[in-house]
Amino acid sequence: MKIIFQSIVASMVLSMSNVMADQAAYITLEQSKKAVQLLEGTQQVRFFCAPCGWV
């Protein structure tokens, strides 16, 4: 019984990582090409997480 419970808990924990993925992190090829053009010659890049407001 303990092994079954541990298996259930482990599968729940592993599946949570997919749920908490940031959908805003995925961009199209066209968007990535535009970003590369905008960042050419830039010395510093600041990362921003739109859903959580983290800078």
N, C-alpha and C positions, 0 to 999 in steps of 0.2 A: 504494500500500500504506500509506503514511504517513497519508493522509487517512482510510482505513478504520479504522486503529488509533485515530486521534484521535476519530473519530466514536463508536467503541465506548467509549472512555474517557469521553467527554463524556456519553454516554447512561447509563453506570454512575454517574457522579457525580451527574447530575440525578435519577436514580431513588433514590439513597441518601437524599435529603432527605425523601422520603416514608416511608422505612423508619425514620428516626430521629424521626419525629413522636411527640409525647407523647400517648398515648391517654387519659391521665388528664385532659387538658385539655378534653375534650368532656363537657359536662353537659347534662342535659335542661332543657326549658323550666321545668318545675316546680322543679328544683333552682336554676336561676338566679333565679326569682322569690323563693324562700326566702332566697337569698343577699342579694338587694337589701333585703329586709326586715331581715335581721340587720345589715346594714351601715349602715342609716339612722342618721344622727347620729354615726357613727364618724369620727374625725379621722385615724386612721392605719390602713393595711392592710399586713400583712406577707405577702408572697408565699412560697409553699412548694412545692417540687417533690417530690412523694412518691416517685417512682421513683429520683431521684438524691440525695435528702436535702438539696438546696440550699435555703437560706433567704435 
